[in-house]
């Protein structure tokens, strides 16, 4: 890895000091939770490339695809579509030096990781030496891999919250898209009318409305792509994840492909499913006298059905340590898991994961939006407004707005009363 251009240290130790600082910065990135990883990356690259803001777009976190650090004037206004436009330009081979971020033209440096995640530094300092950009790329690859691994091993509570946010975003985006599309289609119908005389005006307006309609449809496609994953694609990534077991181990893993026409999976379901299979296969591989594992996925329209069967000694059960996290994730997503074992013949796991996210009884009773539910859970945990804003990547004013809505819906007049009412419903 190339060394960063940091401030020189005394006694001629600049190069060694720079490498040590970089190593420590990378260690902080590896240890950082998801909500802090953008800030850790920003701290790591700032000595080489000072910047006004750092923004990440990743498809691994479908509930919160953006992670940001820096100037709130940018981080609170940057959109997924702006970051996706940068990604498309990078994939077209363009050297991105300026881009639209937070509604305005900004100087940027941008990188795409092997995972498909995109990093943008807004208003950066000069990166005249190729080694600087190469080093940032290397640190970014490590960060993107850490994000993917954390999402793959997300806690049950994280999966539930993220799934709720994903579904709500899809619903709102779809509604807005359809509304805009209807408006534009109505405009096109008027402009195509033969009653208009000015042909040039009609042509220009028609082209403008047609372009706007395409952009609106594209925006919807992007948001859906960030929220859902085709079942065949999700299964293909599982095969890639398990490839080392078949390449370098004694285990023969057989994959039974899901139907190509199967329903697309919410991101959290896809990641949870892969995590469940990985945990089960690794637990099975710890047994003696095992040679083969068969993994099969299927969809019945409402559920993802997972079957995992081995030819081992048949001693695994629901209490096996390697299956604990898998079972917790299944339970958190409202699914069911069954374990069958036949001594001398092997163990079989049947998992059912609902594709649609369940809502809590309290959320239904109080008619809470997913973001309001997130805020309420954090209030119950004793978080202050600033902490809530940092965890959810929103402004404190937005937190106050959600609290006002929560007080009204819960019929309470204070933060403590809201927390008590929520705790009584089992929200934590």
Secondary structure, DSSP 8 states (H G I E B T S, - for coil): ---------GGG-HHHHHHHHHHHHHHHHHH--HHHHHHHHHHHHHTTS--SEEEEE-SS-SSS-EEEEE-HHHHTT--HHHHHHHHHHHHTT---SEEEETTEEEEEEEEE-TTS-EEEEET-----SHHHHHHHHHHHHHHHHHHHHHHHT--HHHHHHHHHHHHHHHHHHHHHHHHHHHHHHHHHHHHT-TT---HHHHHHHHHHHHHHHHHHHHHHHHHHHHHEE-HHHHHHHHHHHHHHHHHHSS-EEEEE---TT---EEHHHHHHHHHHHHHHHHHHHTSSS--EEEEEEEE-SSEEEEEEEE-S-S---TT-GGGHHHHHHHHHTT-EEEEEEETTTEEEEEEEEESS----HHHHHHT--HHHHHHHHHHHTT--HHHHHHHHT--HHHHHHHHHHHHHHHT-SSHHHHHHHHHHTT--
